[in-house]
Amino acid sequence: MDYSELADCYEKLESTTKKLQKRDILNEFYFRTPKNELYDIVLLSLGQVFPSGQENLGIASELMKKIIINVTGAAEKEFDAAFRETGDPGLAAERLMKSRKQNTLGRRKLTTRKVVENTKKLPEMQGKGSREKKIALISELLSAASPKEARYIVRTVLGEMRVGVAAGTVRDAIAKAFSREPRDIEHLFDVTGDFGRVATMAAEGKTAKMEVFVPVRMMLAERAPDLKAALEKFGMAAAVETKYDGFRIQAHKKNSDIKIFSRNLEEVSRQFPDIVAHARECMRAKQCIAEGEVVAIDRKGNPLPFQMLSRRIQRKHSIDEMVRQIPVQVRMFDIIYLEGENLMKSPLKERWSRLKETVKPAGGFGLAEHLETADYKEANAFYQKALDAGQEGVMVKNLDAPYQPGKRVGYWLKVKEIMETLDCIITKAVAGEGKRSAWFGSFLLSVWDEKKEKLVEIGKMASGTTEEELEKLTQMLKKAVIREQDRIAEVMPEIVVEVAYEEIQKSPTYDSGMALRFPRLKRIRYDKGPADADNIKRVKKLFAMQAIGKSKQ
């Protein structure tokens, strides 16, 4: 398919704010897309070339600026002027492309396949000479592109499409294009985590089927006000498990092959060769998919803060050294696939029994602490023991409930000692002052609003960060800057931080109508992508719970 066709589709999407119109534009486009290109087209419509969370193209806005200037032959001041006026590097590229003399004679048409081919190579470029190779790959695309095509190539590479297409719109468009129910498409997405794969399966009339090495969207928990309320909600014996301060994984095994996936479905097997080795030994099944929590420990086996574990999640090189420096324990708590059988519809009680039969603990790889009780005193003793051991609290789970991938449905409740934190996305950063002038000093926090289909602001975080954390955040955000003016940088919405706060308030200051009072950084969530961050619905739910708590005082 010519890339110009996709660029025309992007332009149509950008021209309307109406969700149903966007759905219909995509529906028509997907329907006429050749089957062998459907996978890439669906991902490209979301501004991706890889399924969400699996790869970062790693192109900073400054590098893109250099590429645009080189390809167009424009002066730096011309780019800066175009960027100031448009606030968009894609539109700036389009404007500069229009103003240059273009020789279209003999120029081959740019195809979507070529765009995907070049952009997929970007994360592979590592080490000496990688910058020049990345420049060459993007320059090749822009040199062959029309001005309009350049707009969307730049946006795709930078990860900000600005066409207003969210996952729900893509889901509904796939459903309509291939005469499927939206709930069927949602289920396909739950068990694949990949809308490109979902579209090809829908087009072929296939139904959802679990496969080893295809990560499943993980089931989520809601917050309970306290332990007593959690037990009362289920009104019967429940599973009470330790809530570890760690990193959630999904372990897949097929014969002797093991793959480990994070909660945002990114494969992290390479960063955790020790877990791979333990899983191979301890998971006594030919084929299975099980879930657990990874916890960093000291030499005495005591839990270390999540920040230590995050160093291993980030590490791409010198892995063996990190394994020695930061050992880990794995505590498995669920199994959803075993020897060809999908266990997601089975009750938790049965899944736990099957997990115990499958996992044979050894070498730091074992089962989560697990108690089944309806007795508050017994559950509370278990809870206090978890806190005394340095863990976050407990999970209370409905023993009769199925596993619902990608859902926060109330079958799992988390009970923590402190006020619930929020996972927010940094959307702007403000330069620091005084001794912190070398870094960004404060950060605008946002969450997703499903009704408005955009990120909305809920507060400004300026405390709780060490100098080391400020330096790390600044390094990450500098690579994500879209535009910068008067010491304020707007950044690509890709960095997730866990934030503590004093309370949630109603406020006209932010477009969400809510504000976090005294937000402070708890940790950078390297294991989460933007899709895993919290939404405004959850913020309002916590606000309501907070009001109930105040009324009881």
PLY file of the C-alpha trace (Angstrom):
ply
format ascii 1.0
element vertex 553
property float x
property float y
property float z
element edge 552
property int vertex1
property int vertex2
end_header
0.00 0.00 0.00
1.24 3.49 -0.81
1.99 5.46 2.35
0.09 8.39 0.82
-3.16 6.45 1.36
-2.42 6.11 5.07
-1.43 9.79 5.25
-4.81 10.72 3.73
-6.51 8.56 6.37
-4.53 10.28 9.15
-5.58 13.67 7.79
-9.26 12.68 7.81
-8.94 11.45 11.41
-7.24 14.68 12.41
-10.01 16.77 10.85
-12.79 15.50 13.14
-13.25 15.33 16.89
-16.23 12.97 16.68
-15.53 9.46 17.91
-18.06 7.74 15.62
-16.66 9.52 12.57
-13.16 8.38 13.50
-14.45 4.83 13.91
-16.08 4.91 10.48
-12.96 6.34 8.81
-10.87 3.52 10.27
-13.53 0.89 9.60
-13.57 1.73 5.88
-9.78 1.87 5.73
-9.26 -1.46 7.51
-11.88 -3.14 5.32
-10.09 -2.24 2.08
-6.57 -2.90 3.38
-4.92 -5.98 1.82
-4.87 -8.82 4.37
-1.08 -9.12 4.21
-0.72 -5.47 5.29
-3.55 -5.28 7.82
-1.34 -6.01 10.84
0.99 -3.09 10.17
-1.80 -0.71 9.13
-3.73 -1.22 12.37
-0.63 -0.61 14.49
0.29 2.44 12.39
-3.21 3.87 12.94
-2.33 3.86 16.65
1.04 5.47 15.90
2.93 2.23 16.56
5.07 -0.22 14.63
5.37 -2.60 17.57
2.55 -3.74 19.88
2.18 -1.25 22.74
4.93 -1.43 25.33
7.19 -3.81 23.44
9.75 -1.42 21.97
10.75 2.23 22.19
12.05 3.71 18.94
14.48 5.82 20.96
14.50 8.97 18.81
14.71 12.25 20.73
13.14 15.43 19.39
16.56 17.11 19.06
17.79 14.33 16.80
14.62 14.54 14.72
15.15 18.29 14.38
18.63 17.67 12.99
17.30 15.11 10.51
14.54 17.44 9.27
17.04 20.28 8.78
19.43 18.01 6.87
16.74 16.56 4.60
15.02 19.86 3.79
18.17 21.96 3.58
16.53 24.52 5.88
18.44 26.70 8.29
18.04 25.97 12.00
16.29 29.31 12.52
13.75 28.35 9.82
12.93 25.12 11.64
12.70 26.94 14.98
10.30 29.50 13.48
8.10 26.79 11.95
8.11 24.86 15.20
7.21 27.94 17.26
4.25 28.68 15.01
2.91 25.12 14.78
4.05 23.58 18.09
4.45 20.32 16.19
7.66 18.90 14.66
5.52 17.02 12.10
3.84 20.20 10.85
7.20 21.99 10.93
8.66 19.27 8.69
5.68 19.53 6.33
6.05 23.30 6.05
9.77 23.11 5.32
9.22 20.33 2.76
6.69 22.52 0.93
9.08 25.46 0.81
11.99 23.50 -0.67
12.28 22.68 -4.33
11.17 19.08 -4.71
12.25 16.92 -7.58
9.47 14.37 -7.92
10.59 13.05 -11.30
11.72 9.46 -11.00
10.99 9.37 -7.28
9.60 6.02 -6.18
6.39 6.07 -4.20
6.85 5.51 -0.50
5.07 2.42 0.81
3.78 1.62 4.28
5.95 -1.50 4.19
9.09 0.63 3.74
8.07 2.93 6.61
7.54 -0.05 8.91
10.76 -1.73 7.76
12.92 1.31 8.52
11.27 2.27 11.81
11.44 -1.29 13.13
15.20 -1.23 12.67
15.65 1.83 14.92
15.66 0.02 18.32
18.18 -2.49 16.95
20.76 0.25 16.42
23.01 0.15 19.48
26.60 1.11 20.26
29.17 2.84 18.10
27.79 4.39 14.94
24.16 3.76 15.94
23.22 7.47 15.85
24.40 7.80 12.24
22.53 4.64 11.25
19.32 5.95 12.81
19.73 9.26 10.99
20.19 7.38 7.70
17.04 5.26 8.20
14.77 8.23 8.95
16.40 10.45 6.31
15.72 7.80 3.68
12.00 7.93 4.50
11.74 11.72 4.63
13.70 12.13 1.39
11.14 9.94 -0.39
8.12 11.51 1.31
5.70 14.19 0.21
5.20 17.08 2.67
2.03 15.50 4.08
3.70 12.09 4.40
6.63 13.74 6.21
4.21 15.17 8.79
3.04 11.71 9.82
6.40 9.94 9.53
7.89 12.43 11.99
4.96 12.00 14.36
5.13 8.20 14.16
8.84 8.13 14.95
8.39 10.57 17.87
5.38 8.64 19.18
2.79 11.41 19.09
0.27 11.13 16.24
-2.17 13.90 17.25
-5.04 12.30 15.30
-7.19 11.46 18.33
-7.33 7.69 17.94
-7.57 5.66 21.15
-7.67 1.91 21.69
-11.47 1.88 22.04
-11.91 3.52 18.64
-9.63 0.95 17.00
-11.48 -1.89 18.74
-14.86 -0.68 17.46
-13.50 -0.05 13.96
-12.12 -3.60 13.73
-15.44 -4.98 14.96
-17.43 -3.06 12.35
-14.99 -3.75 9.50
-15.14 -7.51 9.98
-18.70 -7.90 11.35
-17.70 -8.93 14.85
-19.05 -7.92 18.25
-16.90 -5.33 20.08
-16.78 -7.63 23.14
-15.29 -10.38 20.94
-12.62 -7.98 19.71
-11.94 -6.90 23.31
-11.47 -10.55 24.29
-9.08 -11.12 21.39
-7.08 -8.12 22.62
-7.10 -9.45 26.19
-5.38 -12.68 25.17
-2.95 -11.15 22.66
-2.31 -7.56 23.78
-1.75 -6.72 20.11
-4.35 -4.90 17.98
-2.53 -5.82 14.77
-2.89 -9.49 15.59
-6.49 -8.90 16.70
-7.39 -7.38 13.32
-5.87 -10.22 11.30
-7.63 -12.80 13.48
-10.95 -10.95 13.14
-10.55 -10.73 9.36
-9.94 -14.49 9.21
-12.93 -15.24 11.46
-10.77 -16.66 14.22
-11.78 -16.72 17.88
-9.66 -15.93 20.92
-7.23 -18.66 21.82
-4.43 -18.55 24.33
-0.94 -19.36 23.11
2.28 -19.83 25.03
4.70 -16.91 24.37
1.80 -14.58 23.47
1.41 -12.49 26.66
-2.06 -12.00 28.13
-3.21 -8.66 29.55
-3.00 -9.03 33.30
-5.97 -8.94 35.68
-6.04 -5.86 37.90
-7.04 -5.19 41.50
-9.19 -2.50 43.10
-8.39 -0.74 46.36
-10.35 -1.62 49.51
-10.71 0.96 52.31
-9.43 -1.60 54.83
-9.09 -5.32 55.47
-12.48 -5.66 57.14
-14.28 -4.06 54.19
-12.45 -6.37 51.79
-13.54 -9.51 53.64
-17.10 -8.23 54.03
-17.39 -7.55 50.30
-17.00 -11.23 49.50
-19.04 -12.41 52.50
-17.31 -15.79 52.53
-13.89 -17.34 52.84
-11.40 -15.47 50.67
-7.79 -15.88 49.64
-5.50 -13.49 51.51
-2.06 -13.18 49.95
0.99 -11.08 50.68
1.18 -7.99 48.45
4.83 -7.77 47.57
6.66 -4.53 46.82
7.93 -5.80 43.51
7.53 -6.27 39.80
4.72 -8.35 38.35
5.60 -10.96 35.74
3.93 -13.48 33.49
6.07 -16.57 32.97
5.51 -18.66 29.83
6.95 -22.16 29.43
6.98 -24.53 26.46
9.19 -27.56 27.00
12.55 -26.07 28.04
11.89 -22.63 26.53
10.99 -19.85 28.97
9.91 -16.27 28.33
9.21 -13.66 31.00
6.87 -10.71 30.31
6.22 -7.55 32.33
2.78 -6.16 33.12
2.92 -3.98 29.99
3.60 -7.17 27.97
7.24 -6.36 27.25
9.57 -9.36 27.23
12.20 -9.04 29.99
13.74 -12.52 29.82
17.13 -11.04 28.95
17.21 -8.84 32.05
16.31 -11.77 34.33
18.31 -14.87 33.28
18.16 -16.09 36.89
14.34 -16.15 36.81
14.41 -17.95 33.46
16.70 -20.63 34.92
14.58 -21.05 38.08
11.33 -21.18 36.08
12.77 -23.88 33.83
13.57 -25.96 36.92
10.56 -25.21 39.11
7.62 -25.05 36.68
6.89 -28.77 36.27
4.79 -28.66 33.12
5.44 -28.96 29.41
3.31 -25.90 28.66
2.00 -23.27 31.06
1.43 -19.58 31.69
1.68 -18.44 35.32
1.91 -15.12 37.12
3.92 -13.91 40.06
5.83 -11.08 41.67
9.58 -10.47 41.57
11.11 -8.94 44.71
14.66 -7.65 45.11
16.36 -8.98 48.27
19.51 -8.34 50.26
22.05 -10.99 51.25
19.92 -11.97 54.24
16.79 -12.41 52.14
15.08 -9.21 53.31
13.09 -7.23 50.70
14.75 -4.22 49.11
12.90 -1.12 47.82
11.42 -1.29 44.35
13.95 1.33 43.20
16.69 -1.30 43.47
14.70 -3.73 41.36
14.04 -1.04 38.76
17.79 -0.90 38.06
17.57 -4.47 36.81
14.46 -3.78 34.73
16.27 -0.97 32.90
19.58 -2.74 32.41
20.34 -3.88 28.87
24.05 -4.60 29.32
26.30 -6.24 31.98
23.34 -8.38 33.03
25.42 -10.94 34.95
26.86 -8.19 37.14
23.38 -6.93 38.03
22.23 -10.48 38.84
25.05 -10.69 41.41
24.48 -7.19 42.80
20.68 -7.38 43.08
19.41 -10.93 43.65
15.67 -11.54 43.43
12.97 -13.85 44.72
9.91 -14.89 42.71
6.55 -15.59 44.32
3.97 -17.11 41.96
0.27 -16.55 42.72
-1.81 -17.64 39.69
-1.84 -19.94 36.69
-4.04 -19.31 33.66
-2.91 -21.92 31.13
-1.73 -25.49 31.70
-0.96 -28.26 29.22
-3.22 -26.83 26.53
-6.09 -25.97 28.91
-7.30 -22.38 29.33
-7.87 -21.92 33.08
-9.15 -18.33 33.00
-12.77 -19.34 33.52
-11.86 -21.68 36.37
-12.38 -20.32 39.91
-9.33 -19.03 41.75
-9.53 -21.89 44.26
-9.00 -24.39 41.45
-6.28 -22.31 39.79
-4.37 -22.09 43.08
-4.58 -25.85 43.48
-3.25 -26.37 39.94
-0.48 -23.85 40.58
0.65 -25.73 43.70
0.81 -28.93 41.64
2.85 -27.19 38.94
5.38 -25.11 40.88
7.97 -26.95 42.97
9.75 -24.27 45.02
13.53 -24.08 44.85
16.27 -21.44 44.86
14.15 -18.37 45.57
11.40 -19.38 43.13
8.23 -20.38 44.95
4.63 -19.61 45.83
3.14 -16.46 47.35
2.17 -16.57 51.02
-1.49 -17.62 50.83
-4.24 -17.97 53.43
-7.89 -18.95 52.89
-10.15 -17.63 55.63
-13.33 -15.72 56.46
-12.06 -14.85 59.95
-11.00 -11.22 60.38
-8.60 -11.90 63.27
-6.79 -14.58 61.32
-6.62 -12.40 58.20
-5.44 -9.39 60.21
-2.62 -11.40 61.80
-1.54 -12.40 58.29
-1.74 -8.75 57.18
0.39 -7.52 60.09
2.95 -10.24 59.39
3.24 -9.01 55.78
3.77 -5.42 56.95
6.35 -6.51 59.54
8.23 -8.32 56.77
8.54 -5.05 54.86
5.89 -5.81 52.24
3.13 -3.45 51.02
0.12 -5.21 52.51
-2.19 -7.97 51.29
-4.38 -8.94 48.38
-7.85 -10.27 49.20
-9.29 -12.40 46.39
-12.64 -13.99 45.65
-11.99 -17.75 45.59
-14.93 -18.38 43.24
-13.94 -15.75 40.68
-12.53 -16.35 37.19
-9.44 -14.62 35.84
-10.50 -11.58 33.82
-7.59 -10.29 31.72
-7.04 -6.56 31.52
-9.92 -5.85 33.89
-10.27 -4.17 37.29
-13.58 -5.81 38.25
-13.47 -6.12 42.03
-12.63 -9.82 42.33
-9.20 -8.83 43.66
-8.85 -6.16 46.35
-5.62 -4.67 47.62
-5.23 -3.54 51.20
-2.33 -1.23 52.00
-1.34 0.60 55.15
-0.86 3.98 53.49
-3.13 6.06 51.28
-3.38 4.61 47.80
-0.82 5.96 45.34
-1.55 6.91 41.73
0.37 6.05 38.59
0.52 9.28 36.59
2.06 10.33 33.27
4.43 13.29 33.14
3.27 15.66 30.38
5.28 18.80 31.17
8.48 19.58 33.06
9.69 22.89 34.49
13.36 23.83 34.80
14.74 23.80 38.33
16.24 26.73 40.21
19.27 27.30 42.42
21.37 24.21 43.02
18.84 22.19 41.00
19.04 24.43 37.93
20.79 21.70 35.93
17.67 19.52 36.08
13.93 19.75 35.69
12.56 20.71 39.09
8.81 20.16 38.88
6.52 18.01 36.78
2.94 18.29 35.55
1.03 15.06 36.17
-1.77 13.72 33.99
-4.13 10.75 33.75
-6.38 9.49 30.95
-9.97 10.68 30.64
-11.93 8.09 28.63
-14.89 10.40 28.00
-12.73 13.23 26.67
-10.35 10.74 25.02
-7.31 12.69 26.15
-4.89 13.15 29.03
-6.07 15.57 31.72
-3.93 17.28 34.35
-4.30 16.52 38.06
-1.37 18.21 39.73
2.18 19.50 39.77
4.84 17.47 41.58
7.80 19.36 43.01
8.82 17.32 46.04
9.85 13.86 47.12
12.64 13.59 44.56
16.28 13.00 45.42
18.99 14.59 43.29
19.69 11.17 41.79
16.02 10.79 40.82
15.90 14.33 39.42
18.95 13.61 37.30
17.43 10.36 36.00
14.04 11.95 35.27
15.74 14.85 33.49
17.77 12.45 31.33
14.61 10.55 30.38
12.49 13.66 29.76
15.14 15.49 27.71
14.82 12.70 25.15
11.05 13.16 25.10
10.79 16.97 24.72
8.29 18.05 22.06
8.70 21.79 22.53
10.19 24.10 25.14
9.32 27.69 25.99
9.88 29.94 29.02
11.55 27.14 31.04
8.55 24.81 30.49
9.02 21.72 28.36
6.11 19.77 26.91
7.13 16.12 26.69
5.86 12.99 25.00
3.45 11.25 27.40
5.49 8.10 27.97
7.07 8.29 31.45
4.98 6.88 34.30
5.62 7.78 37.94
4.00 6.47 41.09
2.85 9.42 43.17
1.88 9.73 46.83
-0.15 12.73 48.04
-1.83 14.20 51.10
-5.34 14.16 49.65
-7.40 14.61 46.49
-9.38 17.82 46.07
-11.84 19.27 43.58
-10.13 22.10 41.73
-10.73 24.40 38.73
-6.96 24.79 38.30
-6.62 21.68 36.15
-8.75 20.53 33.23
-9.60 17.30 35.08
-11.47 19.27 37.75
-9.41 17.43 40.38
-6.07 18.11 42.04
-3.58 16.15 44.13
-2.58 18.05 47.26
1.20 17.96 47.86
2.00 15.20 45.35
5.44 13.61 45.80
7.39 11.01 43.90
7.33 7.51 45.30
9.12 5.87 42.37
9.61 5.91 38.63
7.59 3.04 37.15
10.00 1.63 34.59
7.79 -1.48 34.40
4.72 0.47 33.24
3.80 2.17 30.00
1.25 4.97 29.48
-1.53 2.41 28.95
-0.91 1.09 32.49
-1.27 4.50 34.17
-4.37 5.41 36.15
-7.40 7.22 34.72
-9.64 10.01 35.98
-12.35 7.50 36.87
-10.03 5.94 39.45
-8.99 9.36 40.78
-12.66 10.21 41.37
-13.26 6.84 43.01
-10.38 7.44 45.43
-11.78 10.92 46.10
-15.14 9.35 47.02
-13.45 6.77 49.29
-11.51 9.60 50.93
-14.78 11.44 51.65
-16.26 8.30 53.23
-13.17 7.95 55.40
-13.46 11.56 56.59
-17.15 11.09 57.47
-16.22 8.21 59.79
-13.70 10.30 61.72
0 1
1 2
2 3
3 4
4 5
5 6
6 7
7 8
8 9
9 10
10 11
11 12
12 13
13 14
14 15
15 16
16 17
17 18
18 19
19 20
20 21
21 22
22 23
23 24
24 25
25 26
26 27
27 28
28 29
29 30
30 31
31 32
32 33
33 34
34 35
35 36
36 37
37 38
38 39
39 40
40 41
41 42
42 43
43 44
44 45
45 46
46 47
47 48
48 49
49 50
50 51
51 52
52 53
53 54
54 55
55 56
56 57
57 58
58 59
59 60
60 61
61 62
62 63
63 64
64 65
65 66
66 67
67 68
68 69
69 70
70 71
71 72
72 73
73 74
74 75
75 76
76 77
77 78
78 79
79 80
80 81
81 82
82 83
83 84
84 85
85 86
86 87
87 88
88 89
89 90
90 91
91 92
92 93
93 94
94 95
95 96
96 97
97 98
98 99
99 100
100 101
101 102
102 103
103 104
104 105
105 106
106 107
107 108
108 109
109 110
110 111
111 112
112 113
113 114
114 115
115 116
116 117
117 118
118 119
119 120
120 121
121 122
122 123
123 124
124 125
125 126
126 127
127 128
128 129
129 130
130 131
131 132
132 133
133 134
134 135
135 136
136 137
137 138
138 139
139 140
140 141
141 142
142 143
143 144
144 145
145 146
146 147
147 148
148 149
149 150
150 151
151 152
152 153
153 154
154 155
155 156
156 157
157 158
158 159
159 160
160 161
161 162
162 163
163 164
164 165
165 166
166 167
167 168
168 169
169 170
170 171
171 172
172 173
173 174
174 175
175 176
176 177
177 178
178 179
179 180
180 181
181 182
182 183
183 184
184 185
185 186
186 187
187 188
188 189
189 190
190 191
191 192
192 193
193 194
194 195
195 196
196 197
197 198
198 199
199 200
200 201
201 202
202 203
203 204
204 205
205 206
206 207
207 208
208 209
209 210
210 211
211 212
212 213
213 214
214 215
215 216
216 217
217 218
218 219
219 220
220 221
221 222
222 223
223 224
224 225
225 226
226 227
227 228
228 229
229 230
230 231
231 232
232 233
233 234
234 235
235 236
236 237
237 238
238 239
239 240
240 241
241 242
242 243
243 244
244 245
245 246
246 247
247 248
248 249
249 250
250 251
251 252
252 253
253 254
254 255
255 256
256 257
257 258
258 259
259 260
260 261
261 262
262 263
263 264
264 265
265 266
266 267
267 268
268 269
269 270
270 271
271 272
272 273
273 274
274 275
275 276
276 277
277 278
278 279
279 280
280 281
281 282
282 283
283 284
284 285
285 286
286 287
287 288
288 289
289 290
290 291
291 292
292 293
293 294
294 295
295 296
296 297
297 298
298 299
299 300
300 301
301 302
302 303
303 304
304 305
305 306
306 307
307 308
308 309
309 310
310 311
311 312
312 313
313 314
314 315
315 316
316 317
317 318
318 319
319 320
320 321
321 322
322 323
323 324
324 325
325 326
326 327
327 328
328 329
329 330
330 331
331 332
332 333
333 334
334 335
335 336
336 337
337 338
338 339
339 340
340 341
341 342
342 343
343 344
344 345
345 346
346 347
347 348
348 349
349 350
350 351
351 352
352 353
353 354
354 355
355 356
356 357
357 358
358 359
359 360
360 361
361 362
362 363
363 364
364 365
365 366
366 367
367 368
368 369
369 370
370 371
371 372
372 373
373 374
374 375
375 376
376 377
377 378
378 379
379 380
380 381
381 382
382 383
383 384
384 385
385 386
386 387
387 388
388 389
389 390
390 391
391 392
392 393
393 394
394 395
395 396
396 397
397 398
398 399
399 400
400 401
401 402
402 403
403 404
404 405
405 406
406 407
407 408
408 409
409 410
410 411
411 412
412 413
413 414
414 415
415 416
416 417
417 418
418 419
419 420
420 421
421 422
422 423
423 424
424 425
425 426
426 427
427 428
428 429
429 430
430 431
431 432
432 433
433 434
434 435
435 436
436 437
437 438
438 439
439 440
440 441
441 442
442 443
443 444
444 445
445 446
446 447
447 448
448 449
449 450
450 451
451 452
452 453
453 454
454 455
455 456
456 457
457 458
458 459
459 460
460 461
461 462
462 463
463 464
464 465
465 466
466 467
467 468
468 469
469 470
470 471
471 472
472 473
473 474
474 475
475 476
476 477
477 478
478 479
479 480
480 481
481 482
482 483
483 484
484 485
485 486
486 487
487 488
488 489
489 490
490 491
491 492
492 493
493 494
494 495
495 496
496 497
497 498
498 499
499 500
500 501
501 502
502 503
503 504
504 505
505 506
506 507
507 508
508 509
509 510
510 511
511 512
512 513
513 514
514 515
515 516
516 517
517 518
518 519
519 520
520 521
521 522
522 523
523 524
524 525
525 526
526 527
527 528
528 529
529 530
530 531
531 532
532 533
533 534
534 535
535 536
536 537
537 538
538 539
539 540
540 541
541 542
542 543
543 544
544 545
545 546
546 547
547 548
548 549
549 550
550 551
551 552
